[in-house]
């Protein structure tokens, strides 16, 4: 008879699964960057989410039947779809314009933004620590952005807009937690995001702005978008399995492996070598996120101790 897994074994397994899941997300971003110059970010995002929604819909039908297609808490679901569309649109466009590692690093300001926006929406007062680490993280963002703003202008802030979008996604994800199966939640966010992205791609195509013109679909674009749709869904499933074996708080720091993978992919395939100053800015962002994570874990314990006194 096999021994019962120890709690520390489960945590280790969860962390390994999280590393695999988050690494796969960066690999998908690397594949997406290869489409730069072939299709605009608007069209790539639309195609990727359309394929993802179709695939998830088929899986939902096979697993839960027609009764599985529900829309619990429609307002929050609409918000999830809109903000993930905004975040995806901005992030995909940003990696076509700037090094993958720098765009990824800026996205990691998301935890601080989530904390501040949560306090605003819930009418709670954000503490001095939250404000402090957010300011430090934004200093890191400015450092990372400095060469891109000089060369790209306003498009350089696209990953920052994407981070804001993902912060709202995280908040609305909490609002629909336990509203349905994980598969249903993935299908809903993809199927709601896809129409927003299709509209953005169509408007961009007919805007007359040449960089947003959508050329005819070719096999390479279709293959990459399909691959990324599959790997992204696989990655999210792996991360979900990781949270079953270990708490979300335990695996949260593993998300920063994405930056390491982004640096490796950028150097190996796109000759994007981040300079020391940019790496320093990325370190400020990541350090702020890790500090906020540790602080948020310790705070409930401190409050409980104070209450018990």
C-alpha positions as CSV (number, residue, x, y, z in Angstrom):
1,X,0.0,0.0,0.0
2,X,1.4,3.4,-1.0
3,X,2.2,6.0,1.6
4,X,0.0,9.0,1.9
5,X,1.8,12.0,0.4
6,X,3.2,14.4,2.9
7,X,2.0,18.1,2.9
8,X,5.6,19.2,1.9
9,X,5.5,16.8,-1.0
10,X,2.3,18.3,-2.2
11,X,3.7,21.8,-2.0
12,X,6.8,20.7,-3.9
13,X,4.6,19.1,-6.6
14,X,2.5,22.2,-6.8
15,X,5.5,24.4,-7.2
16,X,6.9,22.2,-10.0
17,X,3.6,22.2,-11.8
18,X,3.4,26.0,-11.4
19,X,6.9,26.4,-12.9
20,X,5.9,24.3,-15.9
21,X,2.6,26.2,-16.4
22,X,4.1,29.6,-16.2
23,X,7.1,28.6,-18.4
24,X,4.7,27.4,-21.1
25,X,3.0,30.8,-21.1
26,X,6.3,32.5,-21.9
27,X,7.0,30.0,-24.6
28,X,3.6,30.9,-26.1
29,X,4.5,34.6,-26.0
30,X,7.7,33.8,-27.8
31,X,5.8,32.0,-30.6
32,X,3.5,35.0,-30.8
33,X,6.4,37.4,-31.2
34,X,7.5,35.4,-34.3
35,X,4.4,36.7,-36.1
36,X,5.7,40.3,-35.9
37,X,5.5,41.8,-39.4
38,X,3.1,39.1,-40.7
39,X,-0.1,40.1,-38.9
40,X,-1.0,43.0,-36.5
41,X,-1.4,42.4,-32.8
42,X,-5.1,43.1,-33.1
43,X,-5.8,40.3,-35.6
44,X,-3.4,37.9,-33.8
45,X,-5.2,38.4,-30.5
46,X,-8.6,38.0,-32.2
47,X,-7.7,34.7,-34.0
48,X,-6.0,33.3,-30.9
49,X,-9.1,33.8,-28.7
50,X,-11.5,32.7,-31.4
51,X,-9.7,29.4,-31.7
52,X,-9.4,29.1,-27.9
53,X,-13.1,29.8,-27.4
54,X,-14.1,27.2,-30.0
55,X,-11.8,24.6,-28.5
56,X,-12.9,25.2,-25.0
57,X,-16.6,25.2,-26.1
58,X,-16.1,21.7,-27.6
59,X,-14.5,20.4,-24.4
60,X,-17.2,21.9,-22.3
61,X,-19.9,20.3,-24.5
62,X,-18.2,16.9,-24.3
63,X,-17.6,17.1,-20.5
64,X,-20.7,18.8,-19.2
65,X,-23.2,18.6,-22.1
66,X,-25.5,21.4,-23.2
67,X,-26.4,22.2,-19.6
68,X,-22.8,23.2,-19.0
69,X,-23.3,26.4,-21.1
70,X,-24.4,28.9,-18.5
71,X,-23.8,32.6,-17.8
72,X,-23.6,33.1,-14.0
73,X,-23.1,36.7,-12.9
74,X,-23.3,38.1,-16.4
75,X,-22.1,41.6,-15.4
76,X,-18.8,40.3,-13.9
77,X,-18.4,37.8,-16.8
78,X,-18.7,40.7,-19.3
79,X,-16.1,42.7,-17.4
80,X,-13.7,39.7,-17.3
81,X,-14.0,39.3,-21.1
82,X,-13.5,43.0,-21.8
83,X,-10.5,43.4,-19.6
84,X,-8.8,40.2,-20.8
85,X,-9.4,41.4,-24.4
86,X,-7.8,44.8,-23.5
87,X,-4.8,43.2,-21.8
88,X,-4.2,40.7,-24.6
89,X,-4.6,43.3,-27.3
90,X,-2.1,45.6,-25.6
91,X,0.4,42.9,-24.7
92,X,0.5,41.2,-28.1
93,X,1.0,44.5,-29.7
94,X,3.7,45.4,-27.3
95,X,5.8,42.3,-27.9
96,X,5.7,43.1,-31.6
97,X,7.3,46.5,-30.9
98,X,9.7,45.9,-28.0
99,X,11.8,43.2,-26.4
100,X,9.8,40.3,-24.9
101,X,11.6,40.4,-21.6
102,X,10.9,44.1,-21.1
103,X,7.2,43.8,-21.9
104,X,6.9,40.8,-19.6
105,X,8.7,42.7,-16.8
106,X,6.3,45.6,-16.9
107,X,3.3,43.2,-16.7
108,X,4.5,42.1,-13.3
109,X,3.4,45.4,-11.8
110,X,0.0,43.7,-11.9
111,X,-0.1,42.5,-8.3
112,X,0.5,46.0,-7.0
113,X,-2.2,47.4,-9.3
114,X,-4.6,44.7,-8.3
115,X,-4.1,45.6,-4.6
116,X,-4.8,49.3,-5.2
117,X,-7.7,48.8,-7.5
118,X,-9.3,46.3,-5.1
119,X,-9.1,48.8,-2.3
120,X,-10.7,51.4,-4.6
121,X,-13.6,49.2,-5.8
122,X,-14.2,47.8,-2.3
123,X,-14.0,51.2,-0.7
124,X,-11.1,50.1,1.5
125,X,-8.1,52.1,2.4
126,X,-4.9,50.9,0.9
127,X,-2.1,50.8,3.5
128,X,1.1,52.7,3.4
129,X,3.0,49.5,2.6
130,X,0.9,48.9,-0.5
131,X,1.4,52.4,-1.7
132,X,5.1,52.3,-1.0
133,X,5.8,49.1,-2.9
134,X,3.6,50.3,-5.8
135,X,5.7,53.5,-6.1
136,X,8.9,51.5,-6.1
137,X,7.4,49.1,-8.8
138,X,6.5,52.1,-10.9
139,X,10.0,53.5,-10.6
140,X,11.1,50.1,-12.0
141,X,8.6,50.4,-14.8
142,X,10.0,53.9,-15.8
143,X,13.5,52.4,-15.8
144,X,12.5,49.6,-18.0
145,X,10.5,51.9,-20.4
146,X,13.2,54.5,-20.7
147,X,14.8,53.4,-24.0
148,X,11.5,52.3,-25.5
149,X,9.7,55.6,-24.9
150,X,12.6,57.4,-26.7
151,X,12.3,55.2,-29.7
152,X,8.6,54.2,-29.8
153,X,6.8,57.0,-28.1
154,X,3.4,56.3,-26.6
155,X,3.1,52.7,-27.8
156,X,5.8,51.9,-25.2
157,X,3.2,52.1,-22.5
158,X,1.1,49.3,-24.0
159,X,2.4,46.6,-21.5
160,X,1.5,49.0,-18.7
161,X,-2.1,49.2,-20.0
162,X,-2.1,45.4,-20.3
163,X,-1.1,45.2,-16.6
164,X,-4.0,47.4,-15.7
165,X,-6.3,45.2,-17.7
166,X,-5.0,42.1,-16.0
167,X,-5.5,43.7,-12.6
168,X,-9.2,44.1,-13.3
169,X,-9.4,40.5,-14.6
170,X,-8.0,39.3,-11.3
171,X,-10.5,41.3,-9.4
172,X,-13.5,40.1,-11.4
173,X,-12.1,36.5,-11.3
174,X,-12.7,36.7,-7.6
175,X,-16.2,38.0,-8.1
176,X,-17.1,34.8,-10.1
177,X,-15.2,32.3,-8.0
178,X,-17.3,29.2,-7.4
179,X,-19.8,30.4,-9.9
180,X,-19.1,27.4,-12.1
181,X,-16.5,24.8,-13.2
182,X,-13.0,25.9,-14.1
183,X,-13.7,24.8,-17.7
184,X,-16.8,27.0,-17.9
185,X,-15.0,30.0,-16.5
186,X,-12.2,29.6,-19.1
187,X,-14.8,29.2,-21.9
188,X,-16.7,32.3,-20.8
189,X,-13.7,34.6,-20.6
190,X,-12.5,33.4,-24.0
191,X,-15.8,33.5,-25.7
192,X,-16.6,37.0,-24.4
193,X,-13.2,38.4,-25.1
194,X,-13.2,37.0,-28.7
195,X,-15.9,39.4,-30.1
196,X,-14.2,42.4,-28.5
197,X,-11.0,41.4,-30.2
198,X,-12.6,40.7,-33.5
199,X,-14.2,44.2,-33.5
200,X,-10.8,45.8,-32.7
201,X,-9.2,43.9,-35.5
202,X,-11.9,44.9,-38.0
203,X,-11.8,48.5,-36.9
204,X,-8.0,48.5,-37.2
205,X,-8.1,47.0,-40.7
206,X,-10.5,49.6,-42.0
207,X,-8.9,52.5,-40.2
208,X,-6.4,53.1,-43.0
209,X,-3.5,52.8,-40.5
210,X,-1.1,50.5,-42.4
211,X,0.3,48.7,-39.3
212,X,-3.2,47.5,-38.4
213,X,-4.0,46.2,-41.9
214,X,-4.8,42.5,-41.9
215,X,-3.3,40.5,-44.7
216,X,-4.8,37.2,-45.9
217,X,-4.6,34.4,-43.4
218,X,-1.7,32.0,-44.1
219,X,-0.9,28.6,-42.6
220,X,2.0,30.0,-40.5
221,X,-0.2,32.5,-38.7
222,X,-3.0,29.9,-38.2
223,X,-0.6,27.3,-36.9
224,X,1.0,29.6,-34.4
225,X,-2.3,31.0,-33.1
226,X,-3.7,27.5,-32.8
227,X,-0.5,26.3,-31.0
228,X,-0.7,29.2,-28.5
229,X,-4.4,28.7,-27.9
230,X,-3.7,25.1,-27.0
231,X,-0.6,25.8,-24.9
232,X,-2.2,28.6,-23.1
233,X,-5.2,26.5,-22.1
234,X,-2.8,23.7,-21.1
235,X,-0.8,26.2,-19.0
236,X,-3.8,27.5,-17.2
237,X,-4.9,23.9,-16.4
238,X,-1.4,23.0,-15.1
239,X,-1.4,26.1,-12.8
240,X,-4.9,25.2,-11.6
241,X,-3.7,21.7,-10.7
242,X,-0.8,23.3,-8.9
243,X,-3.2,25.3,-6.7
244,X,-4.9,22.0,-5.8
245,X,-1.6,20.5,-4.5
246,X,-0.5,23.8,-2.9
247,X,-2.2,27.0,-2.0
248,X,-2.3,29.9,-4.5
249,X,-0.2,31.9,-2.0
250,X,2.5,29.2,-2.0
251,X,2.9,29.0,-5.8
252,X,2.4,32.8,-6.5
253,X,6.2,33.6,-6.6
254,X,6.6,30.9,-9.3
255,X,5.0,33.3,-11.8
256,X,8.3,35.2,-12.0
257,X,9.8,32.3,-14.0
258,X,8.0,33.9,-16.9
259,X,10.5,36.7,-16.9
260,X,13.5,34.3,-16.9
261,X,12.0,32.4,-19.8
262,X,11.2,35.7,-21.6
263,X,14.9,36.7,-21.3
264,X,16.1,33.4,-22.5
265,X,13.7,33.3,-25.5
266,X,14.5,36.9,-26.4
267,X,18.3,36.3,-26.3
268,X,18.2,32.9,-28.2
269,X,15.7,33.7,-30.9
270,X,15.4,37.5,-31.2
271,X,18.8,38.8,-30.2
272,X,17.2,40.9,-27.5
273,X,19.9,41.4,-24.9
274,X,18.5,43.4,-21.9
275,X,21.0,45.9,-20.5
276,X,22.0,46.1,-16.9
277,X,19.7,49.1,-16.2
278,X,16.7,47.4,-17.6
279,X,17.5,44.3,-15.5
280,X,17.7,46.6,-12.5
281,X,14.3,48.0,-13.2
282,X,12.9,44.5,-13.6
283,X,14.4,43.6,-10.3
284,X,12.6,46.5,-8.6
285,X,9.3,45.4,-10.1
286,X,9.8,41.7,-9.1
287,X,11.2,42.6,-5.7
288,X,8.1,44.8,-5.0
289,X,5.8,42.0,-6.0
290,X,7.5,39.5,-3.8
291,X,7.6,41.9,-0.8
292,X,3.8,42.6,-1.2
293,X,3.2,38.8,-1.5
294,X,5.0,38.1,1.7
295,X,3.4,41.1,3.5
296,X,-0.1,40.0,2.5
297,X,0.6,36.5,3.8
298,X,1.9,37.8,7.2
299,X,-0.7,40.4,7.7
300,X,-3.7,38.0,8.5
301,X,-1.4,36.1,10.9
302,X,-0.5,39.3,12.7
303,X,-4.1,40.4,12.9
304,X,-5.1,37.1,14.4
305,X,-2.3,37.3,17.0
306,X,-3.4,40.8,18.0
307,X,-7.0,39.7,18.3
308,X,-6.1,36.8,20.5
309,X,-4.2,39.0,23.0
